[in-house]
């Protein structure tokens, strides 16, 4: 799928989620043939002609200006991530990174992970691939990452295909699954020449109905920080905070991800016991 088709599908999906009353468009109770706003309503809100906006949804982007894209983004009430995604689709970044070579973890990053004995942590790439990890992360997630084939040492695969991780995330799995799929969609527009990323997305759409449904929603987001609720096989119900810290020095290496428990919580005590028992 080329960028012209992608931008059309994205604009249609964002227009469909807006109700007339959400944006101050008069609604007189007549039956609407399309969900959300009509093209002419959106065009009026953006201050462009209906024909011009229709050309955008058709992927006809000749000479479209940043001001017009910004006006359309505002009319659609796009989030910061969605706005970035729209601009990426309209004017793909000139990235030469094809994603062909698996990134190599620098010794300093490996040493950093090993030094974090009591903080579960791993380094993740742009394809959600797990590039390096520490013993604490293996204890928290209950997986020996080294035993996994490289194609499965990947959060998209684990979250959608591995029953151990699905059981660990439990009730949060649908929320986290949407987060991962929508983050991959934003990665995809950031890295238009990344063939390996496109292949991963194609494989996941074929292998997982859940991923395919989330992908077709066209949602986009940027992972940053938050809280996950786990059903850990040894600790029971626990709550962990994650931090997603970008690493910009190495091509292909995206972020250091850490997991901690709220200070003084039962989870902190349980996690400390788990990590201490696993040191040997």
HELIX and SHEET records of a PDB file:
HELIX    1   1 UNK A    3  UNK A   16  1                                  14    
HELIX    2   2 UNK A   20  UNK A   22  5                                   3    
HELIX    3   3 UNK A   39  UNK A   46  1                                   8    
HELIX    4   4 UNK A   50  UNK A   57  1                                   8    
HELIX    5   5 UNK A   66  UNK A   75  1                                  10    
HELIX    6   6 UNK A   80  UNK A   90  1                                  11    
HELIX    7   7 UNK A  107  UNK A  115  1                                   9    
HELIX    8   8 UNK A  135  UNK A  141  1                                   7    
HELIX    9   9 UNK A  145  UNK A  147  5                                   3    
HELIX   10  10 UNK A  155  UNK A  161  1                                   7    
HELIX   11  11 UNK A  163  UNK A  169  1                                   7    
HELIX   12  12 UNK A  170  UNK A  172  5                                   3    
HELIX   13  13 UNK A  173  UNK A  190  1                                  18    
HELIX   14  14 UNK A  195  UNK A  207  1                                  13    
HELIX   15  15 UNK A  209  UNK A  215  1                                   7    
HELIX   16  16 UNK A  266  UNK A  277  1                                  12    
SHEET    1   A 5 UNK A 130  UNK A 133  0                                        
SHEET    2   A 5 UNK A 120  UNK A 125 -1                                        
SHEET    3   A 5 UNK A 253  UNK A 260 -1                                        
SHEET    4   A 5 UNK A 236  UNK A 246 -1                                        
SHEET    5   A 5 UNK A 225  UNK A 232 -1                                        
END                                                                             
